[in-house]
Amino acid sequence: MRALAAALLAAALTAAPAAAQDPAPAGAPNPPTRGPADAVLTIVEFTDFECPYCRGALPVIDSLLTRHPADVRIVHRHYPLPMHAHARQAAIAAVEAERQGAFWPYHDLLFAHQDRLADADLVGYADSLGLDSEAFARAISRGTHADVVDADEALGRALAVSGTPTFFVNGYKLVGVPPLWVWEESIKAFREGRARPRPLEPPAPGE
């Protein structure tokens, strides 16, 4: 795991200085975020609500936010994988939760009940949060927010995302779930100027 951290930090340290990362490139919808806009570390996460590895990442990211609330910003991007039968509908439901101002509580419920993501379950979780469950039922049945999910998927493909979770840490791609200390070392490196953010953009040919 320390090799993973070293690889991330080495990439950041040897890269040329770049403009600050834009978590919502042109053409992509504004995503749900947690943390201050001027955080030291902006982490864009492409995730799938039915992916067990994404669920495994959740306590690490939550701990990072708890320990470093002023230093970390999380940006959520939907990336439902085709082998997960309920992931796309869950993503559409999560967009409806965002529309109703409850994305993060709903996000946490989906991961807590990852084995129960049928349409009726998705509506039930909305009802448990006191949201407009009828609006959820309509959004799920009609695919109302499919365009938002499609845009996130298109962005992920442009960034060469092939699985979940995939993170972009101040613009640097990181696949998998590193331990907490890796994230904390990254905060130090960027805070101290030993690493510079770079734009969130498609990889160059051959990368």
PyMOL commands that set and color helices and strands:
alter all, ss='L'
color gray80, all
select helices_A, chain A and resi 2-14+52-67+87-99+103-112+119-128+133-142+146-158+180-191
alter helices_A, ss='H'
color red, helices_A
select strands_A, chain A and resi 33-34+41-47+72-78+166-169+172-175
alter strands_A, ss='S'
color yellow, strands_A
deselect
rebuild
show_as cartoon
